[in-house]
Amino acid sequence: MTTQLGLFEEAKVEVGQPEPMATVRVGSRVAQIPLHKRRREACNKLMEILAELEGKDIHIGSYDAGGRHFWLDNLKLPRLKLDWYPPGRHTKDYIPSVVVLWGSRSAQVRIFTDYLVAVREQEYQGYWHWLLDFRNGLWEHPIDNYRSHYACLTITKFKD
């Protein structure tokens, strides 16, 4: 019986896992996009913003380039409470798959973070907008056929 030599163990080199990439096919061309890194950065920024907004009144709005879901326009969530799934929010590099924003009277908005790519911040006449960008491949060739290629969720904090 032969034994296989472990070259990496002998050289004491750590073997890392490659970062998963989303594959988008356009005709005969194939592009691989590292969504996991962008998603991790966007989720970390989103978690910081939501921790700051917890307990305050916010307004939620959304728009979608494909028009496949109901639009929200300044839906008020008073006394914001946060919930995350799966649990484990205090660990390093934690990426929740679902973020639930709870308001009063059981009002809730669920944010699925699987295609979250960016969180932008804008200030307009004394109040703040946070824009959450969701991308699903290209217009002609989406990664998930049941979702639109672009959607944006806005979180607005008006003046106190």
C-alpha positions as CSV (number, residue, x, y, z in Angstrom):
1,M,0.0,0.0,0.0
2,T,1.5,3.3,-1.0
3,T,1.1,6.5,0.9
4,Q,0.5,9.8,-0.7
5,L,2.9,12.6,0.2
6,G,1.4,15.8,1.4
7,L,3.4,18.5,-0.3
8,F,1.5,21.3,1.4
9,E,1.9,19.8,4.9
10,E,5.7,19.4,4.4
11,A,6.1,23.0,3.2
12,K,3.7,24.2,5.9
13,V,1.6,26.1,3.4
14,E,-2.0,26.9,4.2
15,V,-4.4,25.8,1.5
16,G,-7.3,28.2,1.0
17,Q,-10.6,27.6,-0.6
18,P,-11.3,29.5,-3.8
19,E,-13.9,32.1,-3.6
20,P,-17.1,31.0,-5.3
21,M,-18.0,33.0,-8.4
22,A,-21.3,33.5,-10.2
23,T,-21.1,32.4,-13.9
24,V,-22.9,34.5,-16.5
25,R,-23.0,33.2,-20.0
26,V,-23.6,35.6,-22.9
27,G,-23.6,33.8,-26.2
28,S,-20.3,32.0,-26.4
29,R,-18.7,34.2,-23.8
30,V,-18.6,33.4,-20.1
31,A,-17.9,35.8,-17.3
32,Q,-17.3,34.8,-13.7
33,I,-18.1,37.5,-11.1
34,P,-16.9,37.2,-7.4
35,L,-20.3,38.0,-5.8
36,H,-19.3,36.6,-2.4
37,K,-16.7,39.3,-1.7
38,R,-19.0,42.1,-2.8
39,R,-21.9,40.6,-0.9
40,R,-19.8,40.3,2.3
41,E,-18.7,43.9,2.1
42,A,-22.3,45.1,1.4
43,C,-23.7,42.9,4.3
44,N,-21.2,44.3,6.7
45,K,-22.0,47.8,5.8
46,L,-25.8,47.1,6.0
47,M,-25.4,45.5,9.4
48,E,-23.6,48.6,10.7
49,I,-26.3,50.9,9.3
50,L,-29.2,48.8,10.7
51,A,-27.6,48.5,14.2
52,E,-27.4,52.3,14.2
53,L,-31.1,52.6,13.1
54,E,-32.5,50.0,15.5
55,G,-35.2,51.5,17.7
56,K,-35.8,54.5,15.4
57,D,-38.6,55.2,12.8
58,I,-37.6,54.4,9.3
59,H,-39.3,54.4,5.9
60,I,-38.8,51.6,3.3
61,G,-39.2,52.0,-0.5
62,S,-38.3,49.8,-3.4
63,Y,-38.1,49.8,-7.2
64,D,-37.4,47.1,-9.6
65,A,-36.3,47.3,-13.2
66,G,-38.3,44.3,-14.2
67,G,-41.5,45.2,-12.4
68,R,-42.0,41.7,-11.0
69,H,-42.9,42.6,-7.4
70,F,-45.0,45.1,-5.5
71,W,-43.4,48.4,-5.1
72,L,-43.2,50.0,-1.6
73,D,-43.1,53.8,-1.3
74,N,-42.3,55.1,2.2
75,L,-43.7,52.2,4.2
76,K,-43.1,53.4,7.8
77,L,-41.6,50.9,10.3
78,P,-41.8,52.6,13.7
79,R,-39.4,51.5,16.4
80,L,-37.3,49.3,14.2
81,K,-36.4,45.9,15.5
82,L,-33.9,43.6,13.7
83,D,-33.9,39.8,13.3
84,W,-31.3,37.8,11.4
85,Y,-31.3,34.3,9.9
86,P,-29.3,32.1,10.5
87,P,-28.4,33.2,14.0
88,G,-24.8,34.0,14.8
89,R,-24.7,37.8,14.3
90,H,-21.6,38.4,16.5
91,T,-19.2,36.2,14.7
92,K,-16.6,37.5,12.3
93,D,-17.4,37.5,8.6
94,Y,-21.0,36.7,9.3
95,I,-23.3,37.0,6.3
96,P,-27.0,36.6,7.0
97,S,-29.1,35.1,4.3
98,V,-32.3,36.9,5.5
99,V,-32.6,40.2,7.4
100,V,-36.0,40.9,8.9
101,L,-36.9,44.5,9.7
102,W,-39.8,44.6,12.2
103,G,-42.0,47.6,12.9
104,S,-45.0,48.0,15.2
105,R,-48.2,45.9,14.7
106,S,-46.2,43.0,13.2
107,A,-45.2,45.0,10.1
108,Q,-42.1,43.4,8.6
109,V,-39.9,43.6,5.5
110,R,-37.6,40.7,4.7
111,I,-34.4,41.4,2.9
112,F,-32.8,38.3,1.1
113,T,-29.1,39.1,0.8
114,D,-28.2,36.4,-1.8
115,Y,-27.8,39.0,-4.6
116,L,-27.0,42.1,-2.6
117,V,-23.9,43.7,-4.2
118,A,-23.7,47.3,-2.9
119,V,-25.0,49.6,-0.2
120,R,-24.9,53.3,-1.1
121,E,-25.6,56.3,1.1
122,Q,-27.1,59.7,0.1
123,E,-28.0,62.8,2.1
124,Y,-30.8,65.0,0.8
125,Q,-32.1,68.1,2.5
126,G,-31.2,66.9,6.0
127,Y,-32.4,63.3,5.8
128,W,-30.6,60.1,4.8
129,H,-31.2,57.5,2.1
130,W,-29.5,54.1,2.1
131,L,-29.8,52.3,-1.2
132,L,-29.4,48.6,-1.3
133,D,-28.5,47.3,-4.8
134,F,-29.4,43.8,-5.9
135,R,-28.1,42.4,-9.2
136,N,-29.0,39.1,-10.9
137,G,-26.6,38.7,-13.8
138,L,-27.3,40.5,-17.1
139,W,-30.6,41.5,-18.6
140,E,-30.7,38.8,-21.3
141,H,-29.0,36.1,-19.1
142,P,-30.0,36.3,-15.4
143,I,-28.5,33.9,-12.9
144,D,-32.0,33.2,-11.4
145,N,-34.8,33.3,-14.0
146,Y,-37.5,34.0,-11.4
147,R,-36.0,37.4,-10.3
148,S,-35.4,40.6,-12.1
149,H,-31.9,41.6,-13.2
150,Y,-31.8,44.7,-10.9
151,A,-33.7,45.9,-7.9
152,C,-33.1,48.6,-5.3
153,L,-34.4,48.9,-1.7
154,T,-34.3,52.3,-0.1
155,I,-34.1,52.9,3.6
156,T,-34.9,56.5,4.6
157,K,-34.3,58.1,8.0
158,F,-36.1,61.5,8.2
159,K,-35.1,64.2,10.5
160,D,-35.7,63.6,14.2
